[in-house]
Amino acid sequence: MEQKNLEKGKIGEVKVIEKLINKGIQLRDYTDYEKHKYKQKKGYDIEILNEVTGEWDRVDIKSNCKNDYIYLEVQNDTKEKLGWF
């Protein structure tokens, strides 16, 4: 079951990233675990440019849940949790 969840999670990450890029949102992709172990261990998959503050908000993509929803958790550089959406 764990491997299936990991595969489902990766598919969800790719879909979210594609949608954000298609919407013109600037992001940094850290989903390659081997290249970005440090960031992955910190608990985020991408950073999105916050056009209001000019800072990069960290985003953790959760798509390997048991339902068909995708959840995003956002936090800023000060590690303040900005919430889920």
Summary of the structure (lengths in Angstrom):
residues: 85
radius of gyration: 12.7
end to end distance: 25.8
largest distance: 40.8
contacts: 202
relative contact order: 0.18
helix: 32%
strand: 27%
